[in-house]
């Protein structure tokens, strides 16, 4: 319709009207482009906010997982230290041998769970976050997550060797009553509920064989040292992860 009107004005040589028509066209195109850009920018902002929310959730989950790892390896280390006292002593187990066998079982545990960075990696592919300071903080935090996430990922020699001394009857009891996994929560737990059931397995005999293996004490010392290192670093990671999660959350709140 506008084009037909322009043609009519040209035929009548009404140049003022032609000029006004052209102005209307140019302004209309400009407004259309601006509206399109505004919609694109709003859409990109909304997408960034969605990814920041996902990153916040990911960081909080990593913090929770690391907290669980700290508790888990505290139990492993305490059990290992009690087991090491027996290995370094010169007396075979006479009483409460079932509890000591549980210590060796718990000391051999490894929870090789990986900390997540899926949301962050996807956001980076889209050049999110756009805030440079936040982006740098996230990179540093996820570098720590990668570094500390590598702690205790490989099975130690102690774990493999000591479990060779558990007879099948004892192994069944230990795994069914002194270890538990919550699949939904992705959580491993070390318990001591199987102690009374181990009475029938001759724990004292297994412990004598374990103590006779001179290679086990150095292996256990190494494994305890690895866990001490992990427990020293996990609190640092927990604090940093929570701090960065709070920063991300404040950015989401400001933009909202």
C-alpha positions in Angstrom: 0.0 0.0 0.0 2.8 2.4 0.9 4.6 1.6 -2.4 1.5 2.3 -4.4 1.2 5.6 -2.6 4.8 6.5 -3.4 4.3 5.7 -7.1 1.3 8.0 -7.2 3.2 10.8 -5.6 6.0 10.3 -8.1 3.6 10.4 -11.0 2.2 13.7 -9.7 5.7 14.9 -9.0 4.7 15.6 -5.4 8.3 15.4 -4.1 7.6 16.5 -0.7 5.1 13.6 -0.2 7.7 11.2 -1.8 10.3 12.4 0.7 7.9 12.0 3.6 7.0 8.5 2.4 10.7 7.6 2.3 11.3 8.9 5.7 8.4 6.7 7.0 10.0 3.7 5.4 13.5 4.4 6.8 12.1 5.0 10.3 10.0 1.9 10.1 12.9 -0.2 9.1 15.1 1.3 11.8 12.5 0.7 14.5 12.0 -2.9 13.3 15.8 -3.5 13.5 16.0 -2.0 17.0 13.0 -4.1 18.2 14.6 -7.2 16.7 18.0 -6.4 18.4 16.2 -5.7 21.7 14.4 -9.0 21.5 17.6 -10.8 20.7 19.4 -9.1 23.6 16.6 -9.9 26.0 16.6 -13.5 24.8 20.3 -13.8 25.3 20.1 -12.2 28.7 17.4 -14.7 29.7 19.5 -17.6 28.4 22.6 -16.3 30.4 20.5 -16.1 33.5 19.3 -19.6 33.1 22.9 -20.9 32.7 24.0 -18.9 35.8 21.2 -20.6 37.8 22.4 -24.0 36.6 26.0 -23.1 37.5 24.9 -22.0 41.0 23.1 -25.3 41.4 26.2 -27.2 40.1 28.5 -25.4 42.5 26.2 -26.1 45.5 26.0 -29.8 44.6 29.8 -29.9 44.3 30.1 -28.3 47.7 27.7 -30.9 49.2 29.6 -33.8 47.5 32.9 -32.5 48.8 31.5 -32.2 52.3 30.3 -35.8 52.0 33.8 -36.8 50.8 35.4 -35.1 53.8 33.2 -37.0 56.2 33.7 -40.3 54.3 37.5 -40.1 54.3 37.6 -39.0 57.9 36.0 -42.4 58.7 38.5 -44.1 56.4 41.5 -42.4 58.0 40.4 -43.1 61.6 39.8 -46.8 60.7 43.2 -46.9 59.0 45.0 -45.5 62.0 43.5 -48.1 64.3 44.4 -50.8 61.8 47.9 -49.5 61.5 48.4 -49.7 65.3 47.6 -53.4 65.1 49.9 -54.0 62.1 52.8 -52.2 63.9 52.2 -54.0 67.2 53.5 -57.4 68.2 50.3 -59.0 69.6 47.7 -60.9 67.7 44.0 -59.9 68.2 42.5 -61.6 71.2 39.2 -59.7 71.8 36.9 -57.4 69.7 38.5 -58.8 66.6 35.3 -58.3 64.6 35.6 -54.5 65.1 39.2 -54.5 64.0 38.3 -56.4 60.9 35.7 -53.7 60.1 38.5 -51.2 60.6 40.6 -52.9 57.9 37.5 -53.0 55.6 36.7 -49.3 56.1 40.4 -48.4 55.7 40.4 -50.0 52.3 37.5 -47.9 51.0 37.7 -45.7 48.0 34.8 -43.4 46.9 35.9 -42.3 43.4 33.2 -39.8 42.6 33.8 -37.0 40.1 32.9 -33.4 40.8 30.7 -31.9 38.0 31.4 -29.0 35.6 28.8 -29.8 32.9 26.8 -26.5 33.3 29.9 -24.4 33.4 31.4 -26.0 30.3 28.2 -25.5 28.4 28.0 -21.9 29.5 31.5 -21.1 28.3 30.7 -22.5 24.9 28.1 -19.7 24.6 30.5 -17.1 26.0 28.6 -16.9 29.3 29.0 -15.3 31.7 29.5 -12.0 30.1 30.8 -10.3 33.3 34.6 -10.6 33.0 35.2 -10.6 36.8 32.6 -13.4 37.4 34.0 -15.3 34.5 37.5 -15.2 35.9 36.3 -16.3 39.4 34.5 -19.2 37.9 37.5 -20.4 35.9 39.6 -20.3 39.1 37.0 -22.2 41.1 36.6 -24.9 38.5 40.4 -25.2 38.2 40.3 -26.0 42.0 37.4 -28.4 41.5 39.4 -30.2 38.8 42.6 -30.4 40.9 41.0 -31.5 44.1 38.6 -33.8 42.3 41.6 -35.9 41.3 42.3 -36.8 44.9 41.7 -40.5 45.7 40.5 -41.5 42.3 42.8 -44.6 41.9 42.6 -47.8 43.8 45.6 -48.0 46.3 47.6 -51.2 46.6 46.5 -51.5 50.2 42.9 -51.8 49.1 43.6 -54.6 46.7 46.0 -56.6 49.0 44.1 -56.5 52.3 40.8 -57.5 50.7 42.5 -60.7 49.6 42.5 -61.8 53.2 38.7 -61.5 53.7 37.0 -64.9 53.2 33.8 -64.9 51.2 31.6 -65.2 54.3 33.2 -62.2 55.9 33.0 -60.2 52.6 29.3 -60.8 52.3 28.7 -59.6 55.8 30.9 -56.6 55.5 29.4 -55.4 52.3 25.8 -56.0 53.4 26.0 -54.6 56.9 29.0 -52.2 57.2 28.8 -50.4 53.8 25.8 -48.8 52.2 25.1 -46.8 49.0 22.1 -44.5 48.4 21.7 -44.6 44.6 19.3 -41.7 44.5 21.4 -39.4 46.6 24.7 -40.8 45.1 26.0 -41.3 48.6 28.2 -44.0 50.1 28.1 -44.6 53.9 30.5 -46.6 56.1 28.7 -48.2 59.0 29.5 -50.7 61.8 26.2 -52.6 62.0 27.7 -55.9 60.9 30.0 -56.5 63.9 27.9 -59.1 65.7 27.4 -61.0 62.5 31.1 -61.4 61.9 31.5 -63.6 65.1 31.0 -66.7 63.0 33.7 -65.9 60.4 36.8 -66.3 62.6 38.0 -62.7 62.3 41.0 -63.4 64.5 42.4 -65.9 62.0 42.0 -63.4 59.1 43.7 -60.7 61.2 46.6 -63.0 62.0 47.1 -63.5 58.2 46.8 -59.8 57.6 49.4 -58.9 60.3 51.8 -61.5 58.9 52.0 -59.6 55.6 54.9 -57.2 56.1 54.1 -55.3 53.0 50.7 -54.1 54.3 51.9 -51.6 56.9 53.8 -49.4 54.3 50.8 -49.6 52.0 48.5 -48.5 54.7 50.8 -45.6 55.8 50.8 -44.4 52.2 47.0 -44.6 52.0 46.5 -42.8 55.3 48.8 -40.0 54.0 46.7 -39.6 50.8 43.6 -39.3 52.9 45.2 -36.7 55.2 46.1 -34.7 52.2 42.5 -34.9 50.9 41.0 -33.9 54.2 43.3 -30.9 54.3 42.2 -29.7 50.9 38.5 -30.5 50.9 37.6 -27.7 53.3 39.5 -25.2 51.1 37.4 -26.4 48.1 34.2 -26.3 50.1 34.7 -22.7 51.2 35.8 -21.5 47.7 32.9 -23.3 46.0 30.3 -21.8 48.3 31.8 -18.3 48.0 31.6 -18.5 44.2 28.1 -19.9 44.3 27.0 -16.9 46.4 28.6 -14.6 43.8 26.8 -16.3 41.0 23.5 -16.1 42.9 23.9 -12.4 43.5 24.5 -11.9 39.8 21.3 -13.7 39.0 19.4 -11.7 41.6 20.7 -8.4 40.3 19.8 -9.2 36.7 16.4 -10.4 37.7 
